[in-house]
Structure formats: C-alpha cells, structure tokens
Amino acid sequence: MTKYSYYCGWIRMLLQLSCLAMVVSSPSNTSQPTESATQKEEVTDPDPFWEIRHVLPELDLENNTVTEVRINAGEIALLPCRFPQLSTLHQAFLLLQVSWIRRWDWHILTTGIYTYTSDARFKVLHTEGSDDWTLQIKYVATKDNGTYECQMYTGTGVLSQFVNLHVETPTAVISGPGERHVQEGDTLTLICHINQTQPSFVFWYHNSVMVNYDTGRESLKVTTEEKEVTTSSRLTITDARQWDSGNYTCVPPNVHPASVIVFVTEGDTVAAVQRRGHNGSGSSSSSSSSRERKEHHRHQ
C-alpha cells in the first residue's frame, strides 16, 4: 500500500506539472499587442547584464562547447554561461535547473540561484527572465585553475557549457643588475615594474623590514605611478650610508616579487683604492722605462 501511494504521488505530481505547462504555454490573451506596447516593452527591458557584458568572452552557445578565460590572481573572474533554450515555463516551474560544477573534484558550486559551497567567493549572477548564469569568483588564486561546467538539466538529458579558467600571476622586475654598488653620499634609485596588472599598493622591504612608511629614514622615499596596464614603483635614497646596504625587495600583492642587493661603500676608501691602483701602475711604468734606458746604454 505504501509503495502504491508513493507511485501515485509521483504520477499526480507529473500530471499537475503537465497541466501547468499547458496553461502557461496557452496564450492568455489572443489579441495582438499594439506597436506602442511593444516599443515600451523593448525600452523597459534592457540587457540585465549590460554592466559586465563587455568583459565576458565570446560564448559559443552550442552543447559541449569550451570557453577560455584568463585572469590575474586577486581579480574577479566571470565565467559565462547562457542557455537561450530556457523558456518562461522553465524559469517559472523550475523544470530545468542550471548548475555550475567544478570538474576536478565534481563539487556542485551552484544550482539555480543557490550556492552550495562554504567558499563565499563563489556566486551565480542571474537576473530573473534572462538567459545568463554567470559564475563569479572573487579574489581568484592559482588553486582555482581548471575546468568548470555549466549544466542545464532537461527532460531528455543534459546540456553543458565548459569554461577553462587560467589564473596567472604576474612578475615584478627591478630595472638594472641584481647587485648595485654606490658610494656613501650618493643617491640610490631602484625602479620596480609590474606589467599586466595594476596593484592597489607596492611595498618595499629592506631585508625583512617594510620601509614605505619608515619615518626614521627621511632620506628614503617611495613613489608609485600607473600607466594603463603597467605600474612603476620608485624607491629613492638620498645621501646613502653603509647601513643602507642589504637586500631590497619589491612586493606587490598577487605578484611574484623582485629583489636586488645593494652595497654602500665609503667614498674615501674607494678613492684611496683607486689612487693606489693608479700610483702602482705609474711606478710600474717608471721602473719599466728605467730598465729600458739602461738596456739601451749597455748595447751602445
């Protein structure tokens, strides 16, 4: 008896859905809409995704297609999915469900407008009545690399669209050689370039100490300049001293850092070494000339 009731319940539910489908699919008003009403509807029904449409890649709407998305670490990734096959009936009665699945661990991230992961970075962007089911991932990291599947369940099977997400980490570069030699009292300038991204900040470290806001070092100054997709950060030390020697590292967020080693040497010592070298070469030249003269007299 229980099994019979169970099957009856399923049959009753299917019949109710079939009736609802017939009602919704039948036009409630046989009259044709006027031209003004049509124009009004067109004006008041803009693209619900117009704010992000320009950043979404071109999407092939065929089944089992693959879209490539490349983005820098730390940014917001938008994975496109669009099913024009979803009708008002499907939306209203949820006969079709759209889900996002992370393929490498088969984790169902979203179904419909609901999220099924504790990771708050994931969210589906969908406006009622639209065909778009865009998966948003905030602050993407390299761990998010991989394939994501957008599935639409139908009565006869599954339609899928795949997105390959490539999360890239830019690399910072400090201009010039990896070792810098300056004399005491000179000005030291280090320039760090970051391409393909515009970080919100760039920190400079002297050995393990961040120096951007070091009020105890008045001779040190950090300035940052942004140009389109390139950011340049300049560290300047005027009147360099021996304690300014050490490792300097440029550290932007979500970017591979860059480092150089700086040696600050006493100016007098360097000059003395240069003078000794110069004098030594002069003495050697004088001795050589004296020997040549003696040799000349001997042959005479």
ZIJOKA-V479034 format. One record per residue. N is the residue number from 1. PHI is phi in whole degrees, -180 to 180 (NA if undefined). Layout:
BEGIN
N&PHI  N&PHI
END
This chain:
BEGIN
1&NA  2&-65  3&-63  4&-63  5&-64  6&-60  7&-67  8&-63  9&-61  10&-64  11&-63  12&-62  13&-66  14&-64  15&-65  16&-64  17&-65  18&-64  19&-66  20&-63  21&-62  22&-66  23&-67  24&-70  25&-71  26&-80  27&-66  28&-80  29&-138  30&-78  31&-73  32&-80  33&-68  34&-73  35&-64  36&-65  37&-66  38&-64  39&-62  40&-63  41&-65  42&-65  43&-72  44&-90  45&-124  46&-73  47&-63  48&-66  49&-111  50&-62  51&-69  52&-117  53&-59  54&-71  55&-98  56&-80  57&-71  58&-61  59&-119  60&-85  61&-87  62&-71  63&-70  64&62  65&-86  66&-125  67&-118  68&-98  69&-126  70&-117  71&-156  72&-82  73&-59  74&92  75&-93  76&-100  77&-93  78&-120  79&-99  80&-80  81&-156  82&-144  83&-125  84&-64  85&-67  86&-71  87&-95  88&-60  89&-61  90&-64  91&-66  92&-71  93&-110  94&55  95&-68  96&-118  97&-118  98&-106  99&-129  100&-106  101&-127  102&-85  103&-70  104&-71  105&-125  106&57  107&-84  108&-79  109&-85  110&-143  111&-139  112&62  113&-100  114&-101  115&-102  116&-121  117&-148  118&-79  119&-79  120&-70  121&-74  122&-94  123&-160  124&-94  125&-101  126&-148  127&-108  128&-55  129&93  130&-94  131&-96  132&-91  133&-134  134&-83  135&-91  136&-103  137&-125  138&-86  139&50  140&-62  141&-129  142&-62  143&-67  144&-86  145&-57  146&141  147&-103  148&-121  149&-116  150&-103  151&-112  152&-120  153&-86  154&-121  155&-70  156&-115  157&162  158&-130  159&-104  160&-132  161&-130  162&-110  163&-130  164&-94  165&-97  166&-117  167&-99  168&-111  169&-113  170&-64  171&-121  172&-82  173&-135  174&-98  175&-61  176&94  177&-71  178&-77  179&-125  180&-121  181&-120  182&-133  183&-93  184&-57  185&93  186&-78  187&-101  188&-104  189&-128  190&-120  191&-120  192&-107  193&-110  194&-124  195&-102  196&69  197&-162  198&-124  199&-65  200&-72  201&-159  202&-135  203&-98  204&-112  205&-120  206&-101  207&56  208&-112  209&-110  210&-74  211&-114  212&-55  213&-119  214&-80  215&-71  216&-80  217&-120  218&-67  219&-79  220&-103  221&-142  222&-121  223&-130  224&-128  225&-131  226&-111  227&-138  228&51  229&-104  230&-124  231&-121  232&-122  233&-119  234&-115  235&-107  236&-126  237&-122  238&-91  239&54  240&-61  241&-125  242&-61  243&-72  244&-82  245&-66  246&138  247&-91  248&-117  249&-125  250&-97  251&-128  252&-86  253&-71  254&59  255&-138  256&-64  257&-72  258&-132  259&-136  260&-139  261&-111  262&-114  263&-119  264&-108  265&-117  266&-59  267&-64  268&-64  269&-65  270&-63  271&-64  272&-63  273&-62  274&-65  275&-65  276&-60  277&-63  278&-68  279&-64  280&-61  281&-68  282&-69  283&-62  284&-63  285&-67  286&-65  287&-62  288&-65  289&-66  290&-63  291&-65  292&-65  293&-66  294&-60  295&-65  296&-68  297&-63  298&-63  299&-71  300&-72
END
